[in-house]
Amino acid sequence: MSTLTRTPDPQDDTRTPRRRLRGLAWLMVRQHRAALIACAAAILIGVLWMIHERSVALDSLHAAGWPAKPVDTLAGDTRHRVDNAFADAARYLGYLPVLFGVFVGAPLLASDHEHGTARLVCTQSVTRLRWLLWKAGFALTLAVVTTGVLGGVFTWWWRSVRPAVSSTWLDGTVFDNSLPVLTALAVFTTCLGILVGVLVRRAVAAMVVTFFTSAAALLVADYVKPRLATPRRVAFPLNGEHPAVLAHAVQVDTWVGTASGKVYGWGTCVSDAAENACRARLGIVNSVWDYFGDDQMAAIQWTAAGLLLGAGALMMALAMWRARRQAL
């Protein structure tokens, strides 16, 4: 029985292997491989580190008797160790939005304009709009994936050790570094950097401008944050036990009040020589708290995220409009 065999082509061994990525996808990975590698490393190292620190914190708390014992009764060094490790992770995560704006967003288009890459790409068979969308999409994907994974693990860690963490959920330590706010901040600063880069068209100058404008924008966001919802008010007997609704609540303001609901500043009668007589004369019998309840956290976070994403979308639209019309 005879068999048919194929004569090997001597050119087979010299053929260039086909790339899995082609066109603009290959260009994005090739051109921004440093940012891609940095983000992958940040995700891997950050996730492993936070998982380890969470495990260490829970082991320390369980060894000290928690949750059978209240956290307030545990040794101070145990609580400080857990709180400090959590605060360190929050501080590092807090740098991510600015880093994305400065090192990913700002040079994204400014560098291509400065070095002539934009002119080279757009003289090929690629339209300018398609190139711009690929560039912006790649940068935003990096920001969303990196901060989404790290913010999700950080939120998981916080919910596990929450009683031992001194920061309230409205503090930047928790609010700004957990989902969805961390991702929204990174998208906002990245869009801001892209817009600055389109306007300035010089990479280093755009990075410097983006750094200062991002820092200013984050300060404004921190000021606006407690104004995204209406605080609630609760009254309870003066010097009495706090009601259950104040568990995990964020205190906004404190007053003293009468049984009829009239409120005075918390320092009323404190410096009076006859403090009790002063309170009796004014009818002060209650402590009054303005607070954000624990169930308001999600609404405030998603409101903040929505505003940040909306502002980012406006800046991105302006950047795309400007980039399509300016000379290469």
C-alpha positions as CSV (number, residue, x, y, z in Angstrom):
1,M,0.0,0.0,0.0
2,S,1.4,3.3,-1.0
3,T,1.0,6.6,1.0
4,L,1.1,10.1,-0.2
5,T,3.7,12.2,1.5
6,R,4.0,16.0,1.3
7,T,7.4,17.3,0.4
8,P,8.6,19.7,3.1
9,D,8.8,23.3,1.9
10,P,12.2,24.7,2.7
11,Q,10.6,28.1,3.3
12,D,8.4,26.8,6.1
13,D,11.1,27.1,8.7
14,T,11.8,30.7,7.7
15,R,8.3,32.0,7.8
16,T,7.5,34.6,10.4
17,P,4.9,33.3,12.9
18,R,1.5,34.9,12.8
19,R,0.9,37.4,15.5
20,R,-2.2,36.9,17.6
21,L,-2.7,40.6,17.9
22,R,-2.9,42.6,14.7
23,G,-3.4,46.2,13.6
24,L,-4.2,48.7,16.3
25,A,-4.4,46.1,19.1
26,W,-0.8,45.1,18.4
27,L,0.2,48.7,18.2
28,M,-1.4,49.6,21.6
29,V,0.3,46.6,23.3
30,R,3.6,47.3,21.7
31,Q,3.6,51.0,22.2
32,H,2.3,50.9,25.8
33,R,3.9,47.7,27.0
34,A,5.6,49.4,29.9
35,A,2.3,50.6,31.3
36,L,0.7,47.2,30.7
37,I,3.5,45.4,32.5
38,A,3.4,47.9,35.4
39,C,-0.3,47.5,35.8
40,A,-0.1,43.7,35.7
41,A,2.7,43.8,38.3
42,A,0.7,46.2,40.5
43,I,-2.4,43.9,40.4
44,L,-0.4,40.8,41.2
45,I,1.7,42.3,44.0
46,G,-1.1,44.3,45.4
47,V,-3.6,41.4,45.5
48,L,-1.1,39.0,47.1
49,W,0.0,41.6,49.6
50,M,-3.5,42.5,50.7
51,I,-4.6,38.9,50.9
52,H,-1.6,38.3,53.1
53,E,-2.2,41.3,55.3
54,R,-5.9,40.4,55.7
55,S,-4.9,36.9,56.8
56,V,-2.4,38.2,59.3
57,A,-4.9,40.8,60.7
58,L,-7.6,38.2,61.2
59,D,-5.2,35.7,62.8
60,S,-4.1,38.5,65.2
61,L,-7.7,39.5,66.1
62,H,-8.8,35.9,66.5
63,A,-5.8,35.1,68.7
64,A,-6.7,38.1,70.9
65,G,-10.3,36.7,71.4
66,W,-12.3,38.6,68.7
67,P,-15.2,38.3,67.8
68,A,-16.1,36.7,71.2
69,K,-14.6,39.8,72.8
70,P,-15.5,43.3,71.6
71,V,-12.7,45.0,69.7
72,D,-12.5,47.8,72.4
73,T,-11.4,45.2,75.0
74,L,-8.5,43.8,72.9
75,A,-4.9,44.8,73.5
76,G,-4.0,48.1,72.1
77,D,-1.0,46.9,70.2
78,T,-3.1,44.3,68.3
79,R,-5.6,46.9,67.2
80,H,-2.9,49.4,66.2
81,R,-1.0,46.8,64.2
82,V,-4.2,45.9,62.2
83,D,-5.2,49.5,61.8
84,N,-1.7,50.6,60.7
85,A,-1.4,47.8,58.1
86,F,-4.8,48.8,56.7
87,A,-3.9,52.5,56.6
88,D,-0.7,51.7,54.7
89,A,-2.5,49.8,52.0
90,A,-5.0,52.7,51.7
91,R,-2.3,55.2,51.3
92,Y,-0.6,53.3,48.5
93,L,-4.0,52.8,46.7
94,G,-4.7,56.5,47.1
95,Y,-1.8,57.2,44.7
96,L,-3.3,55.2,41.8
97,P,-5.7,57.8,40.4
98,V,-3.0,60.5,40.2
99,L,-0.5,58.0,38.8
100,F,-2.9,57.0,36.0
101,G,-3.6,60.6,35.2
102,V,0.1,61.6,35.1
103,F,1.8,58.6,33.6
104,V,-1.0,57.1,31.4
105,G,-3.4,59.8,30.5
106,A,-1.2,62.9,30.1
107,P,1.4,61.4,27.7
108,L,-1.1,59.2,25.8
109,L,-1.7,61.6,22.9
110,A,0.8,64.3,23.8
111,S,3.7,62.0,23.3
112,D,2.5,60.9,19.9
113,H,2.0,64.4,18.7
114,E,5.4,65.4,20.0
115,H,7.3,62.6,18.4
116,G,5.3,62.5,15.1
117,T,3.7,59.1,15.8
118,A,0.2,60.5,15.3
119,R,1.1,61.7,11.8
120,L,2.6,58.4,10.9
121,V,-0.3,56.3,12.1
122,C,-3.0,58.5,10.5
123,T,-1.2,58.5,7.1
124,Q,-1.7,54.7,7.0
125,S,-5.1,53.0,6.4
126,V,-6.3,54.0,9.9
127,T,-8.7,56.9,10.4
128,R,-7.9,59.4,13.0
129,L,-11.1,58.8,15.0
130,R,-10.4,55.1,15.1
131,W,-6.9,55.6,16.3
132,L,-8.1,58.0,19.0
133,L,-10.8,55.6,20.2
134,W,-8.3,52.8,20.5
135,K,-5.8,54.9,22.4
136,A,-8.4,56.2,24.9
137,G,-10.0,52.8,25.2
138,F,-6.7,51.1,26.0
139,A,-5.8,53.7,28.7
140,L,-9.3,53.5,30.3
141,T,-9.2,49.7,30.2
142,L,-5.9,49.7,32.1
143,A,-7.3,52.1,34.7
144,V,-10.6,50.2,35.2
145,V,-9.1,46.7,35.4
146,T,-6.3,47.7,37.7
147,T,-8.3,49.8,40.1
148,G,-11.3,47.5,39.9
149,V,-9.3,44.4,41.0
150,L,-7.3,46.2,43.7
151,G,-10.3,48.2,45.0
152,G,-12.4,45.0,45.2
153,V,-9.8,43.2,47.2
154,F,-9.4,46.2,49.5
155,T,-13.1,46.4,50.1
156,W,-13.1,42.7,50.9
157,W,-10.3,43.3,53.4
158,W,-12.0,46.3,55.0
159,R,-15.3,44.4,55.5
160,S,-13.4,41.6,57.3
161,V,-11.6,43.8,59.8
162,R,-14.0,46.8,59.9
163,P,-14.5,46.8,63.7
164,A,-10.7,47.1,64.2
165,V,-10.2,50.0,61.7
166,S,-10.3,53.5,63.2
167,S,-11.3,55.2,60.0
168,T,-15.0,55.7,59.3
169,W,-16.4,54.7,56.0
170,L,-16.7,58.3,54.9
171,D,-13.0,59.0,55.5
172,G,-10.8,59.0,52.4
173,T,-9.0,55.9,53.7
174,V,-12.1,53.7,53.1
175,F,-14.4,55.8,50.9
176,D,-11.9,56.8,48.2
177,N,-10.1,53.4,48.0
178,S,-13.0,51.0,47.8
179,L,-15.3,50.2,44.9
180,P,-16.7,52.0,43.0
181,V,-15.1,55.3,43.9
182,L,-11.4,54.2,43.3
183,T,-12.2,53.1,39.8
184,A,-14.2,56.3,39.1
185,L,-11.4,58.5,40.4
186,A,-8.9,56.7,38.2
187,V,-11.1,57.1,35.1
188,F,-11.6,60.8,36.0
189,T,-7.9,61.6,36.3
190,T,-7.1,59.5,33.2
191,C,-9.6,61.5,31.2
192,L,-8.3,64.7,32.7
193,G,-4.7,63.7,31.7
194,I,-5.8,62.9,28.1
195,L,-7.5,66.3,27.8
196,V,-4.5,68.2,29.1
197,G,-2.3,66.2,26.8
198,V,-4.4,67.2,23.8
199,L,-4.3,70.8,24.8
200,V,-0.7,71.1,25.8
201,R,0.8,68.6,23.2
202,R,4.0,68.2,25.2
203,A,4.3,65.1,27.3
204,V,6.4,66.4,30.2
205,A,4.4,69.7,30.4
206,A,1.1,67.8,30.3
207,M,2.3,65.5,33.1
208,V,3.1,68.4,35.3
209,V,-0.2,70.2,34.6
210,T,-2.1,67.0,35.1
211,F,-0.4,66.4,38.5
212,F,-1.5,69.7,39.9
213,T,-5.0,69.8,38.4
214,S,-5.6,66.2,39.6
215,A,-4.5,67.1,43.1
216,A,-6.8,70.1,43.1
217,A,-9.7,68.1,41.7
218,L,-9.3,65.5,44.4
219,L,-9.4,68.2,47.1
220,V,-12.6,69.5,45.6
221,A,-14.1,66.0,45.5
222,D,-13.2,65.5,49.1
223,Y,-15.0,68.7,50.0
224,V,-18.1,67.8,48.0
225,K,-18.3,64.2,49.3
226,P,-20.3,64.8,52.6
227,R,-22.7,67.0,50.7
228,L,-23.9,64.2,48.4
229,A,-26.6,63.1,50.9
230,T,-28.7,64.6,53.7
231,P,-27.6,63.8,57.2
232,R,-30.1,62.2,59.5
233,R,-30.8,63.4,63.1
234,V,-31.4,61.4,66.2
235,A,-32.0,62.5,69.8
236,F,-31.4,60.4,72.9
237,P,-31.1,61.2,76.6
238,L,-28.2,63.4,77.7
239,N,-25.2,61.3,78.7
240,G,-27.3,58.2,77.9
241,E,-26.4,55.1,75.8
242,H,-26.1,55.7,72.1
243,P,-29.0,54.1,70.1
244,A,-28.4,51.2,67.8
245,V,-28.9,53.3,64.7
246,L,-25.5,55.0,65.5
247,A,-23.6,51.7,65.1
248,H,-21.1,52.3,62.3
249,A,-22.6,55.7,61.7
250,V,-20.5,58.7,60.7
251,Q,-21.0,61.7,63.0
252,V,-21.5,65.0,61.2
253,D,-22.4,67.3,64.0
254,T,-23.4,67.2,67.7
255,W,-26.0,69.3,69.5
256,V,-27.9,69.4,72.7
257,G,-31.7,69.8,72.6
258,T,-34.9,70.1,74.5
259,A,-37.8,67.6,74.7
260,S,-39.7,69.8,72.2
261,G,-36.9,69.5,69.6
262,K,-35.2,72.8,70.0
263,V,-31.4,72.4,69.6
264,Y,-28.4,74.3,71.0
265,G,-24.7,74.1,70.3
266,W,-22.9,71.3,72.0
267,G,-21.0,73.7,74.3
268,T,-24.1,75.3,75.7
269,C,-23.9,75.6,79.5
270,V,-20.5,73.7,79.6
271,S,-18.6,76.7,80.8
272,D,-21.3,77.9,83.1
273,A,-20.6,77.8,86.8
274,A,-23.9,76.0,87.5
275,E,-24.1,73.7,84.4
276,N,-27.0,71.6,85.6
277,A,-29.1,74.7,86.5
278,C,-28.3,76.3,83.1
279,R,-29.5,73.2,81.3
280,A,-32.6,73.0,83.5
281,R,-33.4,76.6,82.7
282,L,-33.1,76.0,79.0
283,G,-34.9,72.6,79.2
284,I,-31.9,70.7,77.7
285,V,-32.4,67.0,78.2
286,N,-31.1,65.3,75.0
287,S,-28.0,64.8,73.0
288,V,-28.7,65.3,69.3
289,W,-26.6,63.8,66.5
290,D,-26.5,64.6,62.8
291,Y,-25.1,61.5,61.1
292,F,-24.8,59.4,58.0
293,G,-26.2,55.9,58.5
294,D,-24.3,52.8,57.5
295,D,-27.0,52.1,54.9
296,Q,-26.2,55.5,53.2
297,M,-22.7,54.5,52.2
298,A,-23.6,52.7,49.0
299,A,-25.8,55.6,47.8
300,I,-23.1,58.2,48.5
301,Q,-20.4,56.2,46.8
302,W,-22.4,55.5,43.7
303,T,-23.5,59.2,43.5
304,A,-19.8,60.2,43.8
305,A,-18.8,57.7,41.2
306,G,-21.5,58.8,38.8
307,L,-20.5,62.5,39.1
308,L,-16.8,61.5,38.5
309,L,-17.6,59.3,35.5
310,G,-19.9,62.0,34.1
311,A,-17.2,64.6,34.4
312,G,-14.7,62.2,32.8
313,A,-17.0,61.5,29.9
314,L,-17.4,65.3,29.2
315,M,-13.6,65.7,29.3
316,M,-13.1,62.7,27.0
317,A,-15.6,64.0,24.5
318,L,-13.9,67.4,24.5
319,A,-10.5,65.7,24.1
320,M,-11.8,63.7,21.1
321,W,-13.4,66.7,19.5
322,R,-10.2,68.8,19.9
323,A,-7.9,66.0,18.8
324,R,-9.8,65.4,15.6
325,R,-9.6,69.0,14.5
326,Q,-6.1,70.0,15.4
327,A,-3.2,69.7,13.0
328,L,-1.0,66.6,13.2
